[in-house]
């Protein structure tokens, strides 16, 4: 009878979640509040979502579109 019970899922520890850099946090915050969203129903729950194409357009029109990849990686651009 105990074989029929569902096993509990192991919870992830907080150590496995990577920390975001300040640039990544600001980009995520910009997308959250500036990207156009839509509201809908999913399995009886109200959800808010965005289209990936609109997110890319929002980022290309933002100030982060001109940042070099070295700056995003945290490296110094001065030599």
Buried (B, 14 or more C-beta within 10 A) or exposed (E): EEEEEEEEEEEEEEEEEEEEEEBEEBBEEBBEEEBEBEEEEEEEEEEEEBEEEBBEEBBEEBEBEEEEEEEEEEEEEEE
